[in-house]
Amino acid sequence: AQFFLQYYVYLLGSPVLPLLSKKGDITIGGAFSVYTQTPKSSPSLTETPEPLICSRISFREFQFAQTMMFAIEEINNSSSLLPNVSVGYKIFDSCGSTLPSTRAAMGLINGQEKTFEKTCTGQSTVHAIVGASKSSSTIVLSQIAGIFQIPVISHFSTCACLSNRKEHPSFFRTIPSDYYQSRALAQLVKYFGWTWVGAVRSDNDYGNNGMATFIEAATKEGICVEYSEAISGSSLYEQVERVVRVIKTGTAKVLVAFLDSDGMDILLEEALRQNLTGLQWVGSESWITAHHLATMKYSGILYGSIGFAIKKAKIAGLQDFLLQVHPSQDPQNHILKEFWEETFGCSFQSSLQETKQCSGSERLRDIKNPFTDVSELRISNNVYKAVYAVAHAMHSMLKCGENSGAVNASCTLKSILQPKEDVNFSLKSGEKVYFDERGDPAATYQLVNWQRNPAGDIVFVVVGSYDASLQSGKEFTMNGLNRPVSVCSESCPSGFRQAMIKGKPICCFSCITCAAGEISNSTTDTAKCSPCPLGYWSNEDHNKCVPKVLEFLSYEETMGTLLTAFSLFGAGLTLVLLFLPLAILLDFVLCSLTFIGRPTVWSCMLRHVAFGIAFALCISCILTKTITVVIAFKARTPGNRVPQCLASHQRMGVVGGTFLQVLVCVAWLAQAPPFPHKNTIYALERIILECNLGSSIGFWVVLGYIGLLAVLCLILAFLARKLPDNFNEAKFITFSMLIFSAVWVTFIPAYVSSPGKFTVAVEIFAILASSFGLLFCIFAPKCYILLLKPERNTKNHIMGRDLSISLLFILSRCILTLLCNVFFFWSPRCRCVCSGDEHSDRQLLSLFSMGFRETRNCSQKLSIWQAVLSTCTY
């Protein structure tokens, strides 16, 4: 039966030949996915499945095979490692699939000789195997080779299942296990705050085991996985299309891709067709440094990808060895010809007219592809280390035989297995190589981010690292970057804070400016801004707290300067005449200056008291004058007697009207005087220095009393509006009181609603507007006659009842209209002094500006008395 089985197998299959081989005293086998598997078409239930086709050469895998040959050549040329022992190799193609890997394993173990012996006691054709590139292929290879205790050292198989010593007792590797990589990816996702991610994996041992470990670790970190889809190199088109559709319709913006290179190629082709963009890719070591993916074709999809990769290294002399590869090295070897044809796009067969003829003079130095690129030797360095690990183990085995005097079984078997767990050597580059009790190396990774260089090409930039040998919580570090270049949302600059976007994971946020009074700087990337301490406020960039601005109406600023200039102009205008009523008006104008400047205890009390008393004094004078005019015209016949003590009555009226205001101000100052106050409520960004009223009631009583005097004056002036124009001053007073009332009625809402220093400006403007209104409405007509119509300033004109001064009133009205824009530079002052009674001689003096002649008889006709009164101010 055994003979029949062997014969049956021989009849069904043809012997498997190595792609590259060399004889030696010690033979090291190699299994690489030199050819890639062609995707199968949809199977039919009525037809036999198509056989597996491996056709296209993988430049990356072919570089691995050449690196193995280069390391063996170095060992053969070494005088210290395996001296006088030649090392050969046999390299087979595993095609990245389990079935070709099985054939490669049988070819490595059996050889090509026929045998009909009943027992398998012959020596294996290889002493150790380097490979394979995929975990599924390596599992098959390890299970078959393990039966014969042939060590298998993988350079690229990361499945954590291979660390099981019961199932794989003779397996070793020079690449860390996915047990560490999956946990490193979970920590990476947590570091960026991504709690809602999608996942796609290869549907094989590598992807399924790696993703299971990642999901377990991610769940512990509080990360949720929206979906987990599987894909393989032999997946049907419909399956790949469905997976891409799931990814595209998902809400997760972060995709963890635990895929091998074949699965990644298939996924990207379909993603390109469906225009899958806008994702943050997190990759495993199998594709994160694959140069054939870092092209413009896929840059729109993969730009900004981040993931863990094996440390890159440099192997001296490897580039020259690779560039020497040529079909002439072994003319009978078809793999070298296929490689040459694939590289240069030519053919050695002259019958193919559409393809140019290969001359053999082409140079690899002029070609840039994954085979010739030695800028980042990561996996190739693992192949290099694996070959040297076998050589050091064989060296130890030979020494064991020499010391014992014979190469016994314990030396040949134990030395080739056990020392590999204890092996510890250094390469020429200084890198140390050793294995732990599970046959795994030290788990160290580099965190790689896909970025663009100035030329626009994709480059792999190292931005962090992971070392599983470090203390828990310190394994993962970031270097140079706080965030990758391409993330769901860019890091917020200083002065901004993160704002969550509804329906998106925590890594997706928008940046909004910190609120007023809050700051954030470049060292704190948080969702909350820090409030400034009391007395401080944020600057314009919201990245620093600065002392709050003190705001008050000062003399230096434009508004304060203008108001001061108008006040001084009004004071200068009144100084032209130096008599009592205008002196009162002078005080009235100058009191506005107390409102300008930094508030103090005394200035706060003075400004409001001076304001109230000056207004009361001025309006009392006008009110008294109005009463005098009305009383004077009450005498309808010459026999009526006019009061002889009008001057004393006027003084008493002025003093009495002002005294009441003084009492109110004294009571106000005694109970709750105004005081300086720092207002931080109205404007949070600045401190308003203002005068607190102390008692609002006191302020409004002062203002109300002034309003009462003005209303009384307006009413009396209105009652006297029908007196003869030549003798009537009531119309002027009426105009002045109308302006006065309009200003202060408008002042109330403006005062209440004005912010900060503008409150003071409104109050000053009201004082100035009402002052200039009184000044021009009452005295402008007199100035008109004195300066422009002196012929009317005579006794004859005053006695002429038919004369009219309507033109004067028209001019007065025009002046009132332009009150706020035009000011006179002339301010006449006039005063008529008249005392005594009607039956005695008194002297009526007129100042030089009035032009009246001296009159010694005060008992003239009533019309002359009235005319005098109409041109005098008391």
Salt bridges, closest charged atoms under 4 A:
GLU73 OE2 - LYS22 NZ 2.71
GLU74 OE2 - LYS428 NZ 3.68
GLU167 OE1 - HIS168 NE2 3.97
GLU216 OE2 - LYS220 NZ 3.99
GLU221 OE1 - LYS190 NZ 2.89
GLU229 OE1 - ARG242 NH2 2.79
GLU241 OE2 - ARG273 NH2 3.30
ASP260 OD2 - LYS134 NZ 3.97
ASP262 OD2 - LYS134 NZ 2.33
ASP265 OD1 - HIS292 NE2 3.09
GLU269 OE2 - LYS297 NZ 2.81
GLU270 OE2 - ARG273 NH2 2.71
GLU338 OE2 - HIS334 ND1 3.27
GLU342 OE2 - ARG56 NE 3.54
ASP366 OD1 - ARG363 NH2 3.11
ASP373 OD2 - HIS291 NE2 3.41
GLU376 OE1 - HIS291 NE2 4.00
GLU376 OE1 - ARG378 NH2 3.36
GLU421 OE2 - ARG165 NH2 3.33
GLU431 OE2 - LYS385 NZ 2.99
ASP436 OD2 - ARG438 NH2 3.81
GLU437 OE2 - ARG438 NH1 3.56
ASP440 OD1 - ARG173 NE 2.74
ASP440 OD2 - ARG438 NE 3.89
GLU551 OE1 - ARG686 NE 2.63
GLU557 OE1 - LYS757 NZ 2.75
GLU685 OE2 - ARG686 NH1 2.42
ASP725 OD1 - LYS731 NZ 3.43
GLU729 OE1 - LYS625 NZ 2.38
GLU729 OE2 - LYS782 NZ 3.04
